[in-house]
Structure formats: structure tokens, C-alpha cells
């Protein structure tokens, strides 16, 4: 009984949930990086100049498709004729063949989760 009373008294000393620190933007950044790592890092990096099987995605938002000078893109990507923005990246990650037919993203067929795509795009947009 004494233990129950002591625990009850301690509960009143704890801060109210609204007084606790809120989840920071950093958590969202980490989830974007984790989603990127899970879906993209096998072929892509975000570090400038670090091309792998796929081109690096440093500053991809705002970049003309197929224009990174030190990477050999497919002719389809070089001739795509658009600049990557959030909407185009979302559509491409969902279904690359629909956005750029003849791209070299095989065997990647798309990322179904719109939440994961949004997190990845937010993560990529930070590298501007």
C-alpha cells in the first residue's frame, strides 16, 4: 500500500504531456533518409559526385533530367526534356516507365507507398 501511494505521488510530479518536448523536424529528416536508404541507396547516393549504378541525387530537385555531366544516362533520360520537381519525382518514383519510357532503372519498378515517396522527396529537396 505504501508503494502505491509513493507511485501515485510521483505521477503528480511528472510533467503534463503538453509540457514534454515535441517531436522535432529532425525525426522527419531521419525518416526521409531511412526511406531513401531502403528504396534508393542500392543504386543512388545524395553526396555530390558520388555516382554509383545510378547518378548521385545531390541537388536533383531543380536539375534538368539527364544532365549531370559526370554520369552516362540513357538516351531516353537525356532527351526527357524536363526539370525535376517534387511532382515529377513523385510520379517517377511511383512508375519510372510512365514518366520516362526507356529509362535505365531496371529492375526498379516503382515505389507504391506515397508516404515513403513524400519522405524521400523531402529528404532530396534538402540537398539543394
Protein Blocks (a to p, Z undefined) as FASTA:
>chain_A
ZZmmmmmmmmmmpccfklpccddfklmmmmmmmmmmmmmmmmpcfbehiacfbccfehkg
opaehiafkbccdfklmmnopacdfklmmmmmmommlmmghiakbfbfbjfblmlmmmmm
mmmmmmZZ
